[in-house]
Amino acid sequence: MSLSLVQSILLDDDLSLFESIANKLVDKGYSISLDALPKNLTTSLLQQINELADENFKRVGIGRAKDHVINDAIRTNEVCWITGNTQASGAWIKWAGSLQNYLNKHFFLGLFSFESHFPHYGKGDFYKLHKDAFKGEDNRVLSVVVYLNQDWSLEDGGELIIYPEQDFDSGMIAGNKITVIPHVGTIVLFLSGEFLHEVLPALRGRYAIARWFRLNTSIANNIDPPS
């Protein structure tokens, strides 16, 4: 089989996945796809996770700029920011960029830029109920999570819980919740400002990629300043 044919097949697989994601986002505002990340990309990212030294991961807080604080009552995990300086992270950025382009082309979402990191939850780590879009700022519009944990089961904890029904003003939860087991290859997307969610305490080391697509809120089509 020629290389061009292999590339065409991979592209068709990606397009089918992107179409499924887009349709779910339009219908429900969120999308969950099991074992969906391309296998070669998954393998590369797993290898990079295994090679990352502990010092690459830093504690993170809540809020941003002058409001940023470390609060162990709300969030205890650590992250390593993705810069694209490795083959695996570069491939991830390219793949996620293709998803961004698809969503922009078909749904005119205006996704302009993005940021990614590897979040690591050690034993007992958690992230309490929150939204990904900061209060008073609406440029972070679409959240993406890809899980990188092999042989993960419900007994290992660390589930992502999404609450699709809520009182947007009070933050009160109503109705059913969606539980996502963070097994390798699972891809989750949801509208950043519309879904309360949390990460339950992990009972062993738990890894993922978290990514946010943002709108351009600057003028003259200039990129937003770093945040």
N, C-alpha and C positions, 0 to 999 in steps of 0.2 A: 504494500500500500504506500502510495507516495506521501511525502510530507504535506503537500498542499491539501490532499484529501483528508488526512488526519486533522489538519488545522480546520478544515471546513466542517468536519464532524463535531469537533470541540465547539466551534462557533454555533452550530445548530443547537447543541446541548445547552449552551449558555443562553441563547435566545429563547429557547423553550422555558428555561428557568426564569429568566427575566420577565417573560410574558405572564407566567403564573404569579410571580411576586406582584407585578403591577396590578393584575386583576384583583388579587386579594386586598391590596392597599386601597383600591377604589371601592371595593365592596364593604370592607370592615375597618379599614384604617390600620391594619396590621397584617403581617404575613409570617407564617412559620413553615419552614421547609426542612424536612428531616433528611440527613445524609445527602445534602445537596451541593456542598462545595466541591469543585472539581478535584478528583483524587490526587493528581500530581501536585496541585497547589496545597492541598491538605498535608500531603507528605512533607513538602518543603517547609511549611509553617511548623509542623510538629518537630522537625529537626531543629529549626531555629529556636523554638521554645526550650528544647533540651540543652541547647548550647548556651543559652543566656545565663550569665552569672548573676548571683543574687544582688550584687551592687548596681545592676542595671535597673532594678525596680525601686521606686520611691513611693513613700506614703503620699496619699492625696487627701484633700479635704473636701469641703462643700462650699458653694458660692464661688465668686470670681472677683478678681482685682482686690479692692480694699475690703470686700466682704468675705474673702477666702479664709477659712479657718479649718484646722484639724479638729474633728469632733468624733471621738470614739464611740459615742452613743448612737451615731447615725451611720458611720462608714468606717470600716477598718481595713480595707484592701489596699494593695499597692499596684502601681502601673509602670510599664516601660513604654515610652512614646515611640511610635514607628516613624522613621525618617526616610525609609526607602534605600538605606545604605547597604542592604544585603540583597542577594538574589531573591530570597523568599519574600521579603517585605516589598521589594520592587514589583514582584509578580502580583502580590496582593493589591497594591495600589493600582496597578494596571487593570486588574480584574474588576475592582470596585469602581474604577473610573468608567469602565464599559457599562456597568450597571447604571451609574449616574447618567451617562449619555443616553442610554435607552429610555430611562424615565423622563428625562428632559425632552427627548424627541417625540415621545408618544403622549405625554401628559402635560407638557409645558410647565413643569414644576419650578423651573428657574433655579435648580440646584447649582451652586456656583463654586463652592470649595468644600473641603472636607478635612477632618482630622482623625487620626487613628491611634490607638494604643493597645498593648497587651495588658489586660487586667489580670492580676493574680490574687486569688483568695486562698490563704493558708487555712489550716484547720481552725474552725471556729469563726472565721471572718464572714462578714455580712455587709449588706447595704440596705438600710431601712427604706421605707416608702418614700418615693420622690418622683419628680418629673425631670426629663433631660433638658428642657428649655428653661432658662433662668427667668425669674420674675422680671417683667419689664423689657425683656429682649426676646424677639421672635425670629432671629436669624438662623437658629439651629432648628431645622424642621423635620429631619428624618433620621432616626436612630437605627443602627445596624449592629447586630451582635452575631458573631460566628464562634462556635464552641470548638475547643481543641482538647477534649478529654476522652481518652480511650477507655473502654470497658467501664463506663460510668453507669451507675444504677440509682434508683430512687433512694436506696439506703445510704448513698454517699452525700445526700443533702445538696446544698448549693443550687437549688432550683430557682429559676427566674419565674416570678409570679407577676402576671399582667392583669390589671383590673379594667375590663372594657366598659363597665358601667359605673359612673361616678357623678357626684355633684361637683361641677367644675369650680364653683365659687368657694365651697367649704372644704373640698377635698375629701368629703365623706364617700366611703365605698358602698356600693350596692350591687346586688346581683351576683352572677357567677364570676369566678376567677379562672385564669388560664395558667396552667402549670407547665413549664418547659424544663425538661431534664437536659442538662448541659452536655449532651453527648457529642462526640467529634463529628463535624460536618454539618451540624444543624445550623440553619441561618434564620435569624429573626429580624424583622424590620417592623417599625411602628412610628407613627407620627409623634415627634418628640414632645410637643406641648400638650398632647391630648390624653396620654395614658399614664396614670400612676402605676408604678411597678416597684418591685423590691427583689433583692437576692437573699435567699434564706442562708443561714450559716452552713458553710461547707464542712464536711467531716474529713476531707483530705484535700490535697492541693488541687486547685481548680483554675484552668486557664481559658482564655477566650481572646478574641479581637473585638474591641468596641470601636465603632466609627459613627461619626455624625456628618451628615450632609447639611450645608449651610446655605442660606441666601446671601447675596451681596447687598449689604446695607450701606455701602459707601456711595459716593457720587462719582460720576464720569466713568463708571465701569472699572474703578480701581478696586483692588483687592482690599478686604477688610484688614485693619491692623491686627497683629498677632494678639491672641487672647489666651 
